[in-house]
Amino acid sequence: MILRTAPAWRVLIAIAALAIGTVQAAEACVDDNLPGRLADAPVRLCVEVTDGQPAQYTLWLAGEVRVSGEEPAARQGLAGDWYGHPLLLRCTRDGALHRCALRVDGDAAWRADLPLPG
């Protein structure tokens, strides 16, 4: 009996490995500099989407991760800090287009649109 079921387990393991290998992921990033009083501060925003998972947003300022979180929280606003300046990143999605706005010290500071490849 064990010898007959062993090949079935091998088949199931192979199918599971194939399923894991076919997970689709996409990432889009934008690099820019903050305008205004924070001029020349390099900013990088990335969104990563994997099938069946919420989008993951990551914002770097001056080369360090300052804000990170998943899509449900990003709709409400992801908080961070940059040398005592409170940050708030809000992102929404319209199909494959992710629109994000960054507030610094409560003031609108920067916006970006991140289109993900289809």
URHU-V481642 format. One record per helix or strand of 3 or more residues. SS is the DSSP state (H for helix, E for strand). FROM is the first residue (numbers start at 1). TO is the last residue. If there is no record, write none. Layout:
ss;from;to
SS;FROM;TO
SS;FROM;TO
This chain:
ss;from;to
H;2;21
E;25;33
H;36;38
E;42;50
E;56;61
E;64;70
H;71;76
E;78;82
E;85;94
E;97;104
E;107;115
